[in-house]
Amino acid sequence: HDPALLDNGDFVYAYSTDVAFGHEIRPGHQIRRSINMVEWEFVGWVFPGLPTAGANYIRQNGGEPFNALWAPYAIKVGDEYRVYYSLSSETPRLSVIGLAVSDSPKGPFQERGLVVTSKNDNTRQTNAIDPTVIVGKDGRHWMYYGSAWDGIYILELSPTTGLAISSSDKGRRIAQRGFTGGDVNGNIEGAEIIYNEEFDKYYLFIAYDWLETKYNVRVGRSDDPNGPFVDIQGNDMNAEHDNLPMILAPYKFNNHSGWQ
């Protein structure tokens, strides 16, 4: 699930949401590498277990962390490899995004700190999971994150540390979804940002709905990492719209199991 890819020139490395490897089921973000994007070699884990900083934050705020890490993001900055992790809990919105660093894509990785946190309170903040990062043309670093509650946020990072420029900053909302006659947001998460040189545009992909049923992907584009991102009809993704197009969705195959 949720592979984050990093090409260091020799191999493409993939960092993924936890699952079993062999007889081992434990948290840590798995690491694999490939030279052809088809055959993958398992090379280890980002963490030996739950990261201490993230787990401590959740416990200090009255929750118990899930025994799993979700949706990593990997990026190389200078000679440093950075892996951002998501750790959540059964307590609604009690979650963290943390950062681990290494001088090798295989690790060992060391925790640097928490980038952004969220908790079950009365603030109108999104859920701190699902990071994606981009370096803009001006060299500034931006993280997009969030799940449900208050949509997708953008947060400026320090290029030097990879953490938020201000430790108390949660960022601001840059995308949400609306329903005709219904609640705002709900299941919207898993943002991914890319820059396309040919069109000189930033593209923000977002997952709608529930991952176990009808997860589907929407996209908007912008001239600037700060937005506004607009859909194919020119609607701002930060307005209360159900944005189009739906570029990827599950389908039912009649009398056939389909191909993956």
RODO-2510 file (C-alpha; in nm, 4 decimals, decimal comma):
residues 260
     n   res          X          Y          Z
     1     h     0,0000     0,0000     0,0000
     2     d     0,0919     0,3669    -0,0532
     3     p     0,4366     0,3258    -0,2101
     4     a     0,6615     0,6332    -0,2060
     5     l     0,9319     0,6116    -0,4717
     6     l     1,2796     0,7643    -0,4630
     7     d     1,5333     0,7335    -0,7470
     8     n     1,8919     0,7760    -0,6282
     9     g     2,0458     0,7051    -0,9695
    10     d     2,1405     0,3437    -0,8951
    11     f     1,8076     0,2036    -0,7778
    12     v     1,4495     0,3105    -0,7375
    13     y     1,3584     0,2709    -0,3707
    14     a     1,0019     0,2112    -0,2515
    15     y     0,8817     0,2868     0,1022
    16     s     0,5397     0,1494     0,1892
    17     t     0,2616     0,1184     0,4449
    18     d     0,3194    -0,1756     0,6801
    19     v     0,2118    -0,5255     0,5907
    20     a     0,3525    -0,8739     0,6398
    21     f     0,6933    -0,9754     0,5082
    22     g     0,7458    -1,3488     0,5268
    23     h     0,6282    -1,4491     0,8737
    24     e     0,6891    -1,1037     1,0168
    25     i     0,4031    -0,8595     1,0785
    26     r     0,5129    -0,5388     1,2495
    27     p     0,5297    -0,1621     1,2033
    28     g     0,8286     0,0134     1,0540
    29     h     0,7720     0,1067     0,6835
    30     q     0,9175    -0,1516     0,4492
    31     i     1,1979    -0,0648     0,2045
    32     r     1,2460    -0,2273    -0,1350
    33     r     1,4612    -0,1425    -0,4349
    34     s     1,4547    -0,2180    -0,8059
    35     i     1,6510    -0,1478    -1,1227
    36     n     1,3581    -0,2111    -1,3590
    37     m     1,0442    -0,1192    -1,1551
    38     v     0,9222    -0,4806    -1,1914
    39     e     1,1499    -0,6997    -0,9783
    40     w     1,1866    -0,5719    -0,6214
    41     e     1,4391    -0,6654    -0,3539
    42     f     1,3372    -0,6320     0,0108
    43     v     1,6152    -0,4441     0,1939
    44     g     1,4730    -0,3695     0,5384
    45     w     1,2653    -0,1337     0,7480
    46     v     1,2774     0,2389     0,8203
    47     f     1,2095     0,1754     1,1920
    48     p     1,2575    -0,1226     1,4244
    49     g     0,9041    -0,0586     1,5569
    50     l     0,6827     0,2405     1,6230
    51     p     0,8761     0,5698     1,6163
    52     t     0,9178     0,6971     1,9699
    53     a     0,8273     1,0619     1,9137
    54     g     0,5017     0,9843     1,7362
    55     a     0,3910     0,7119     1,9757
    56     n     0,4703     0,9296     2,2783
    57     y     0,2640     1,2200     2,1440
    58     i    -0,0418     0,9996     2,1003
    59     r    -0,0067     0,8414     2,4457
    60     q     0,0490     1,1792     2,6114
    61     n    -0,2810     1,2938     2,4646
    62     g    -0,4815     1,0017     2,5975
    63     g    -0,4696     0,7614     2,3052
    64     e    -0,2963     0,4410     2,2026
    65     p    -0,1192     0,4384     1,8640
    66     f    -0,2079     0,1834     1,6007
    67     n     0,0602    -0,0823     1,5602
    68     a     0,1218     0,0331     1,2043
    69     l     0,2661     0,3215     1,0059
    70     w     0,0784     0,4559     0,7040
    71     a     0,1427     0,6423     0,3802
    72     p     0,5108     0,7421     0,3880
    73     y     0,6714     1,0022     0,1655
    74     a     1,0395     0,9903     0,0677
    75     i     1,2608     1,2672    -0,0698
    76     k     1,6344     1,3314    -0,1039
    77     v     1,7562     1,6791    -0,0055
    78     g     2,1268     1,7328    -0,0632
    79     d     2,2970     1,4223     0,0720
    80     e     2,0155     1,3462     0,3156
    81     y     1,7353     1,0951     0,2676
    82     r     1,4093     1,1932     0,4391
    83     v     1,1129     0,9660     0,5055
    84     y     0,7924     1,1161     0,6433
    85     y     0,5607     0,8774     0,8268
    86     s     0,1955     0,8794     0,9382
    87     l     0,0981     0,7386     1,2774
    88     s    -0,2627     0,7453     1,3970
    89     s    -0,4868     0,5975     1,6672
    90     e    -0,8438     0,4885     1,7383
    91     t    -0,9067     0,8303     1,8937
    92     p    -1,0506     1,0441     1,6120
    93     r    -0,7934     1,2820     1,4640
    94     l    -0,5244     1,1961     1,7194
    95     s    -0,2423     1,1550     1,4685
    96     v     0,1089     1,2693     1,3797
    97     i     0,3340     1,3125     1,0797
    98     g     0,6981     1,2636     1,1749
    99     l     1,0324     1,2713     0,9964
   100     a     1,3187     1,0216     0,9893
   101     v     1,6531     1,0898     0,8173
   102     s     1,9533     0,8941     0,6942
   103     d     2,2614     0,9332     0,4759
   104     s     2,1580     0,6186     0,2878
   105     p     1,8266     0,5224     0,1235
   106     k     1,8516     0,1885     0,3086
   107     g     1,9078     0,3540     0,6455
   108     p     1,9600     0,3293     0,9315
   109     f     1,7079     0,6103     0,9825
   110     q     1,6977     0,8335     1,2877
   111     e     1,3962     1,0292     1,4105
   112     r     1,4366     1,4035     1,3667
   113     g     1,1031     1,5121     1,5113
   114     l     0,7326     1,5670     1,4550
   115     v     0,6347     1,7798     1,1569
   116     v     0,2680     1,8330     1,2382
   117     t     0,0191     1,6880     1,4878
   118     s    -0,3559     1,6810     1,5378
   119     k    -0,5799     1,5786     1,8248
   120     n    -0,9410     1,5226     1,9193
   121     d    -1,0308     1,8760     2,0243
   122     n    -1,2596     2,1582     1,9169
   123     t    -1,0222     2,3119     1,6623
   124     r    -1,1057     2,3041     1,2942
   125     q    -0,7945     2,1207     1,1847
   126     t    -0,7592     1,8265     0,9523
   127     n    -0,6193     1,4846     1,0474
   128     a    -0,2376     1,4781     1,0432
   129     i    -0,1717     1,1864     0,8072
   130     d    -0,0821     1,1285     0,4390
   131     p     0,2117     1,3637     0,3712
   132     t     0,3397     1,4562     0,0262
   133     v     0,6201     1,7073    -0,0325
   134     i     0,7399     1,9201    -0,3209
   135     v     1,0211     2,1689    -0,3741
   136     g     0,8870     2,4636    -0,5714
   137     k     1,0722     2,6402    -0,8493
   138     d     1,1794     2,9052    -0,5974
   139     g     1,3368     2,6427    -0,3702
   140     r     1,0731     2,6599    -0,0978
   141     h     0,9561     2,3266     0,0483
   142     w     0,5858     2,2483     0,0880
   143     m     0,4007     1,9603     0,2505
   144     y     0,0392     1,8705     0,1698
   145     y    -0,1445     1,6481     0,4154
   146     g    -0,4818     1,5669     0,5671
   147     s    -0,7741     1,3294     0,5888
   148     a    -1,1425     1,4212     0,6257
   149     w    -1,2432     1,6746     0,8948
   150     d    -1,1127     1,9942     0,7323
   151     g    -0,9740     1,8694     0,4022
   152     i    -0,6211     1,8943     0,2612
   153     y    -0,3701     2,1380     0,4141
   154     i    -0,0467     2,2941     0,2881
   155     l     0,2411     2,3575     0,5291
   156     e     0,5764     2,5221     0,4564
   157     l     0,8838     2,3231     0,5630
   158     s     1,2375     2,4277     0,6424
   159     p     1,4677     2,3126     0,3603
   160     t     1,7431     2,2645     0,6182
   161     t     1,5587     2,0440     0,8668
   162     g     1,2575     1,9118     0,6750
   163     l     1,0370     2,0099     0,9697
   164     a     0,7787     2,2880     0,9798
   165     i     0,9339     2,6348     0,9747
   166     s     0,7262     2,7111     1,2827
   167     s     0,6744     2,4164     1,5183
   168     s     0,3244     2,5363     1,6112
   169     d     0,2114     2,5879     1,2509
   170     k    -0,0562     2,3537     1,1146
   171     g    -0,0662     2,5194     0,7726
   172     r    -0,3853     2,6170     0,5939
   173     r    -0,6529     2,4386     0,3955
   174     i    -0,5934     2,4211     0,0206
   175     a    -0,8595     2,1679    -0,0855
   176     q    -1,1895     2,0378     0,0474
   177     r    -1,5013     1,8751    -0,0912
   178     g    -1,8689     1,9529    -0,0691
   179     f    -2,1873     1,7542    -0,1155
   180     t    -2,5157     1,8794    -0,2468
   181     g    -2,7321     1,9071     0,0631
   182     g    -2,4753     1,7242     0,2759
   183     d    -2,1754     1,7737     0,5006
   184     v    -1,8493     1,9289     0,3885
   185     n    -1,5416     1,7038     0,3545
   186     g    -1,5922     1,3525     0,4928
   187     n    -1,3660     1,1082     0,3095
   188     i    -1,1014     1,3141     0,1317
   189     e    -0,7354     1,2262     0,1844
   190     g    -0,4146     1,0892     0,0350
   191     a    -0,2943     1,3970    -0,1526
   192     e    -0,0067     1,3681    -0,3997
   193     i     0,1624     1,6673    -0,5640
   194     i     0,3735     1,6687    -0,8812
   195     y     0,5210     1,9385    -1,1055
   196     n     0,5000     1,9026    -1,4837
   197     e     0,7768     2,0924    -1,6645
   198     e     0,6131     2,0741    -2,0083
   199     f     0,3028     2,2625    -1,8926
   200     d     0,4715     2,4495    -1,6051
   201     k     0,1893     2,3422    -1,3737
   202     y     0,1558     2,1832    -1,0308
   203     y    -0,0938     1,8941    -1,0163
   204     l    -0,2653     1,7965    -0,6907
   205     f    -0,4207     1,4487    -0,6844
   206     i    -0,6654     1,3635    -0,4032
   207     a    -0,8448     1,0440    -0,2995
   208     y    -1,2209     1,0688    -0,2422
   209     d    -1,4518     0,8358    -0,0495
   210     w    -1,3682     0,5240     0,1510
   211     l    -1,0621     0,3074     0,0807
   212     e    -1,2520    -0,0220     0,1363
   213     t    -1,5343     0,0579    -0,1046
   214     k    -1,5200     0,3184    -0,3778
   215     y    -1,1920     0,5060    -0,3413
   216     n    -1,1528     0,7341    -0,6440
   217     v    -0,9026     0,9985    -0,7496
   218     r    -0,9629     1,3634    -0,8463
   219     v    -0,7102     1,6204    -0,9693
   220     g    -0,6629     1,9956    -0,9883
   221     r    -0,3812     2,2092    -1,1240
   222     s    -0,2190     2,5400    -1,0397
   223     d     0,0556     2,7769    -1,1506
   224     d     0,1866     2,7912    -0,7941
   225     p     0,2369     2,5380    -0,5113
   226     n     0,0208     2,7648    -0,2934
   227     g    -0,2722     2,7337    -0,5314
   228     p    -0,5423     2,7956    -0,6024
   229     f    -0,5827     2,4504    -0,7567
   230     v    -0,8722     2,4312    -1,0015
   231     d    -1,0466     2,1317    -1,1551
   232     i    -1,1309     2,0749    -1,5222
   233     q    -1,4331     2,3053    -1,4915
   234     g    -1,2332     2,5852    -1,3303
   235     n    -1,3695     2,5272    -0,9791
   236     d    -1,1350     2,6049    -0,6915
   237     m    -1,0627     2,2793    -0,5056
   238     n    -1,0813     2,4769    -0,1812
   239     a    -1,4460     2,5645    -0,2435
   240     e    -1,7350     2,3385    -0,1435
   241     h    -1,7484     2,1423    -0,4676
   242     d    -1,7312     1,7753    -0,5564
   243     n    -1,4487     1,8290    -0,8040
   244     l    -1,4179     1,6654    -1,1438
   245     p    -1,2790     1,4751    -1,3259
   246     m    -1,2832     1,1354    -1,1570
   247     i    -0,9658     1,0030    -1,3183
   248     l    -0,9422     0,6679    -1,1393
   249     a    -1,2085     0,4566    -0,9691
   250     p    -1,3085     0,0953    -0,9002
   251     y    -1,5145    -0,0868    -1,1594
   252     k    -1,7238    -0,4022    -1,1601
   253     f    -1,6438    -0,6563    -1,4310
   254     n    -1,9335    -0,8743    -1,5424
   255     n    -1,8469    -1,2449    -1,5742
   256     h    -1,4746    -1,1667    -1,5462
   257     s    -1,2418    -1,0915    -1,2581
   258     g    -1,0632    -0,8173    -1,4521
   259     w    -0,6926    -0,7532    -1,4823
   260     q    -0,4656    -0,5755    -1,2355
***
